[in-house]
Amino acid sequence: MARGGGRHDKARDKRRGSAVVVAEVDGGTASLVSDPDRPHARSLLLDGAPQSHVDLADPTHLGFEYQRRLGHLVDLLAPPGRPAQVLHLGGGALTLARYVAATRPRSTQQVVEVDEKLTRLVREHLPLERGWRIRVRGGDAREGLGRLPEAWADLVIADVFSGARTPAHLTSVEFLHEVRRVLRPAGWYAANIADGAPLRHLRAQIATAGAVFAERCVLADPAVLRGRRFGNSVLLAADGELPVAELTRRTAGDAHPGRVEAGRALDAFTAGAGPVTDATATASPPPPEGTFG
């Protein structure tokens, strides 16, 4: 039995020649799979769907496209190295929390993760470094958000999935008003949004952010923005000016280049979509069958 209380097995993936840890957690079957190209790295999968990638030897390495885009936001949040106060809604393998701790020492971070068995599994096999000021709390993301004081965070990152879908109560105007309450005046809100054609969910989330924040932009693979494939987009919103030009440069320079939409182009992309409220909110769409192989 794992410390998380779930069934815990160690196996070999002969196809990849890599060690695998499998455990039953609240959200399903979690697998930690070694990366054959990086000896100290593992990927976290839930029911076969990739969730996180962590390199214990290099916490600044971000293996997934959407995580690299979130990393760009962390890099541009304040002058390099300046500590920040960051709230992570959804923890997974704590990849972004590790990145913040490594790139901005002495940062204070809180993580709200509903799956406490998953958190214990991650802590056991992918331990955090001593001295990192990362506190992980169990519970629902919106309830955890509501317990934080006003103007606490420089950055709120929402990366919450249940069964590969973002819960409805984390997609509404009311939810974003709570996010805005917790943010400092110059703070940023970032969300990982999964969607595919016809992109109704993504457009609605952009419109919802526009009902609460003055500025918005979206970072994504062009194929996702054209509706050619299901994938992740990163939505960034704030009350102050966003570094769109620098985000555009960095996103275009990624190993898998992305695009940044902002201003009039983003308004045109969102045309016809209205804000989502608690009364009308629905979970994000499920990935098409076969998305994860």
C-alpha positions as CSV (number, residue, x, y, z in Angstrom):
1,M,0.0,0.0,0.0
2,A,1.2,3.5,-0.8
3,R,1.3,6.2,1.8
4,G,-1.6,7.7,-0.1
5,G,-3.7,4.7,0.7
6,G,-4.0,3.5,-2.9
7,R,-2.7,0.4,-4.6
8,H,1.0,0.9,-5.5
9,D,3.0,-1.2,-8.0
10,K,6.4,-0.9,-9.5
11,A,6.8,-2.3,-13.0
12,R,9.0,-2.2,-16.1
13,D,7.9,-0.7,-19.4
14,K,9.8,-2.9,-21.7
15,R,8.9,-0.9,-24.7
16,R,10.8,2.1,-23.3
17,G,13.1,0.3,-20.9
18,S,12.0,2.7,-18.1
19,A,10.8,2.3,-14.6
20,V,7.1,2.9,-14.0
21,V,5.3,3.6,-10.7
22,V,1.5,3.0,-10.8
23,A,-0.9,3.9,-8.0
24,E,-4.6,4.3,-7.6
25,V,-5.4,7.9,-6.5
26,D,-8.7,9.7,-6.1
27,G,-8.7,10.9,-9.7
28,G,-8.0,7.4,-11.3
29,T,-4.8,5.5,-12.1
30,A,-1.7,7.6,-11.8
31,S,1.5,6.5,-13.5
32,L,5.0,8.0,-13.1
33,V,7.0,7.0,-16.1
34,S,10.7,7.6,-16.5
35,D,12.1,9.6,-19.3
36,P,14.7,7.7,-21.3
37,D,16.3,10.9,-22.5
38,R,16.6,12.5,-19.0
39,P,17.7,10.1,-16.3
40,H,16.2,12.1,-13.4
41,A,12.9,13.0,-15.1
42,R,9.4,11.4,-14.9
43,S,6.1,12.1,-16.6
44,L,2.9,11.9,-14.6
45,L,-0.1,10.4,-16.4
46,L,-3.7,10.0,-15.1
47,D,-5.7,7.3,-16.7
48,G,-3.2,7.5,-19.6
49,A,-3.5,11.2,-20.1
50,P,-0.2,13.2,-19.7
51,Q,-0.4,15.7,-16.8
52,S,3.0,16.8,-15.8
53,H,6.7,16.3,-16.5
54,V,9.4,16.8,-13.8
55,D,13.2,16.7,-14.0
56,L,14.5,16.5,-10.4
57,A,18.0,17.4,-11.6
58,D,16.7,20.5,-13.5
59,P,13.5,22.0,-12.2
60,T,13.7,24.7,-14.8
61,H,13.2,22.2,-17.6
62,L,9.6,22.4,-18.8
63,G,8.7,19.4,-21.0
64,F,5.2,20.2,-22.1
65,E,4.3,23.0,-24.5
66,Y,1.7,24.6,-22.3
67,Q,4.1,24.5,-19.3
68,R,6.8,26.3,-21.2
69,R,4.3,29.0,-22.1
70,L,3.4,29.3,-18.4
71,G,7.1,29.5,-17.7
72,H,7.4,32.5,-20.0
73,L,4.7,34.2,-17.8
74,V,6.7,33.5,-14.7
75,D,9.9,34.8,-16.3
76,L,8.1,38.1,-17.3
77,L,6.1,38.6,-14.1
78,A,8.7,40.8,-12.5
79,P,12.5,41.4,-12.9
80,P,14.5,38.2,-13.1
81,G,15.1,36.5,-9.7
82,R,12.6,38.7,-7.7
83,P,10.6,36.6,-5.3
84,A,6.9,36.3,-6.0
85,Q,3.8,35.1,-4.2
86,V,2.1,32.5,-6.4
87,L,-1.1,30.5,-6.0
88,H,-1.5,27.3,-8.0
89,L,-5.0,25.9,-8.4
90,G,-4.3,22.3,-9.3
91,G,-1.0,20.8,-8.3
92,G,-0.3,17.6,-10.4
93,A,3.4,16.9,-10.0
94,L,4.1,20.5,-8.9
95,T,6.1,21.3,-12.1
96,L,5.4,25.0,-12.2
97,A,5.8,25.4,-8.4
98,R,9.3,23.9,-8.8
99,Y,10.0,26.2,-11.7
100,V,9.1,29.3,-9.7
101,A,11.1,28.1,-6.7
102,A,14.2,27.6,-8.9
103,T,14.0,30.8,-11.0
104,R,12.7,33.1,-8.2
105,P,14.3,31.9,-4.9
106,R,12.5,32.9,-1.7
107,S,9.2,33.0,-3.5
108,T,6.2,32.0,-1.4
109,Q,3.8,29.6,-3.0
110,Q,0.5,27.9,-2.1
111,V,-0.9,25.0,-4.1
112,V,-4.5,23.7,-3.8
113,E,-4.8,20.1,-5.0
114,V,-8.0,18.2,-4.4
115,D,-6.4,14.7,-4.9
116,E,-4.4,14.2,-1.7
117,K,-3.4,10.7,-2.6
118,L,-1.8,12.1,-5.7
119,T,0.0,14.7,-3.7
120,R,1.4,12.0,-1.4
121,L,2.5,9.9,-4.4
122,V,4.3,12.9,-5.9
123,R,6.0,13.9,-2.6
124,E,7.3,10.3,-2.2
125,H,8.7,9.8,-5.7
126,L,9.3,13.4,-6.8
127,P,10.3,15.2,-3.6
128,L,10.6,18.9,-3.3
129,E,13.9,20.5,-2.3
130,R,14.4,21.6,1.2
131,G,14.2,25.4,1.5
132,W,11.5,25.8,-1.2
133,R,8.6,27.7,0.3
134,I,5.8,25.6,-1.2
135,R,2.8,24.7,0.8
136,V,0.4,22.2,-0.6
137,R,-3.2,22.2,0.7
138,G,-5.8,19.6,0.0
139,G,-9.3,20.6,-1.1
140,D,-11.4,22.1,-3.9
141,A,-9.6,24.8,-5.9
142,R,-12.4,27.4,-5.5
143,E,-12.8,26.8,-1.8
144,G,-9.0,27.1,-1.3
145,L,-9.1,30.4,-3.3
146,G,-11.8,31.7,-1.1
147,R,-9.7,31.2,2.1
148,L,-6.8,33.4,0.9
149,P,-6.7,37.1,1.9
150,E,-7.2,40.0,-0.5
151,A,-4.3,41.1,-2.6
152,W,-2.1,38.1,-1.6
153,A,-0.9,36.9,-5.0
154,D,1.3,38.2,-7.8
155,L,0.2,35.3,-10.0
156,V,-2.7,32.9,-9.9
157,I,-2.3,29.8,-12.1
158,A,-5.4,27.7,-12.8
159,D,-4.5,24.2,-14.1
160,V,-7.3,22.0,-12.8
161,F,-8.6,18.9,-14.6
162,S,-10.9,16.2,-13.4
163,G,-11.2,13.3,-15.8
164,A,-9.3,15.5,-18.4
165,R,-11.9,18.2,-18.0
166,T,-11.9,21.5,-16.1
167,P,-14.8,21.6,-13.6
168,A,-17.6,24.0,-14.4
169,H,-17.3,26.0,-11.2
170,L,-13.8,27.1,-12.2
171,T,-14.9,28.7,-15.5
172,S,-17.3,31.4,-14.4
173,V,-17.3,35.2,-13.9
174,E,-18.0,34.6,-10.2
175,F,-14.9,32.4,-10.0
176,L,-12.7,35.1,-11.7
177,H,-14.0,37.8,-9.4
178,E,-12.6,35.7,-6.5
179,V,-9.3,35.4,-8.4
180,R,-9.2,39.2,-8.9
181,R,-9.9,39.7,-5.2
182,V,-6.8,37.5,-4.3
183,L,-4.5,39.2,-6.9
184,R,-2.5,42.3,-6.1
185,P,-3.3,45.3,-8.3
186,A,-0.5,44.4,-10.8
187,G,-1.1,40.7,-10.5
188,W,-1.8,38.2,-13.3
189,Y,-4.2,35.4,-13.8
190,A,-3.2,32.5,-16.1
191,A,-5.3,29.4,-17.0
192,N,-4.5,26.3,-18.9
193,I,-7.5,25.7,-21.2
194,A,-8.1,22.5,-23.3
195,D,-10.4,22.7,-26.2
196,G,-10.8,21.7,-29.9
197,A,-13.0,22.7,-32.8
198,P,-15.3,24.7,-32.8
199,L,-13.5,26.2,-29.8
200,R,-16.6,27.3,-28.0
201,H,-15.1,26.7,-24.6
202,L,-11.9,28.7,-25.3
203,R,-13.9,31.6,-26.8
204,A,-16.2,31.7,-23.8
205,Q,-13.3,31.7,-21.3
206,I,-11.7,34.6,-23.1
207,A,-15.0,36.5,-23.0
208,T,-15.4,35.6,-19.3
209,A,-11.9,37.0,-18.5
210,G,-12.8,40.1,-20.5
211,A,-15.8,40.7,-18.2
212,V,-13.5,40.8,-15.1
213,F,-10.1,42.0,-16.3
214,A,-9.0,44.9,-18.5
215,E,-6.4,43.1,-20.6
216,R,-6.2,39.6,-22.0
217,C,-4.0,37.5,-24.4
218,V,-3.9,33.8,-25.4
219,L,-0.8,31.7,-26.1
220,A,-1.3,28.6,-28.2
221,D,-0.3,26.4,-31.1
222,P,-1.6,27.9,-34.3
223,A,-3.2,24.5,-35.2
224,V,-5.2,24.7,-32.0
225,L,-6.4,28.2,-32.6
226,R,-7.5,27.2,-36.1
227,G,-9.5,24.3,-34.6
228,R,-7.3,21.7,-36.5
229,R,-6.6,19.7,-33.4
230,F,-7.5,19.4,-29.7
231,G,-4.9,21.0,-27.5
232,N,-4.0,23.4,-24.7
233,S,-4.1,27.2,-24.8
234,V,-2.8,29.5,-22.0
235,L,-5.1,32.5,-21.2
236,L,-3.4,35.4,-19.5
237,A,-5.5,38.2,-17.9
238,A,-4.7,41.3,-15.8
239,D,-5.8,44.8,-15.0
240,G,-2.6,46.3,-16.2
241,E,-0.7,46.2,-19.5
242,L,0.6,42.7,-20.5
243,P,4.1,42.2,-22.2
244,V,2.5,40.9,-25.4
245,A,5.5,41.7,-27.7
246,E,7.9,39.8,-25.5
247,L,5.5,36.9,-25.0
248,T,5.1,36.8,-28.8
249,R,8.9,36.6,-29.3
250,R,9.4,33.9,-26.7
251,T,6.4,31.8,-27.8
252,A,7.5,31.9,-31.4
253,G,11.0,30.8,-30.4
254,D,9.8,27.6,-28.6
255,A,10.9,24.2,-29.9
256,H,7.2,23.9,-30.9
257,P,6.4,27.5,-32.0
258,G,3.2,29.1,-30.8
259,R,1.2,32.2,-31.4
260,V,0.0,35.0,-29.2
261,E,-3.4,36.6,-29.9
262,A,-4.2,39.9,-28.2
263,G,-6.1,43.2,-28.9
264,R,-8.3,43.4,-31.9
265,A,-7.2,40.0,-33.2
266,L,-8.3,38.4,-30.0
267,D,-11.6,40.4,-30.0
268,A,-12.3,39.1,-33.5
269,F,-11.4,35.5,-32.5
270,T,-13.9,35.8,-29.6
271,A,-16.7,37.5,-31.5
272,G,-20.1,36.2,-30.6
273,A,-19.0,34.5,-27.3
274,G,-20.5,35.7,-24.1
275,P,-19.2,35.5,-20.5
276,V,-20.0,32.3,-18.4
277,T,-21.7,32.6,-15.0
278,D,-22.2,30.0,-12.3
279,A,-25.7,29.4,-13.6
280,T,-24.6,28.7,-17.2
281,A,-21.1,27.2,-16.7
282,T,-20.3,23.7,-18.0
283,A,-17.1,21.6,-17.7
284,S,-14.6,21.9,-20.5
285,P,-15.1,19.4,-23.4
286,P,-13.6,15.9,-23.1
287,P,-10.6,15.1,-25.4
288,P,-11.6,13.2,-28.5
289,E,-11.1,9.5,-28.3
290,G,-7.6,8.6,-29.2
291,T,-6.1,12.0,-28.2
292,F,-3.6,10.3,-25.9
293,G,-2.8,7.4,-28.1
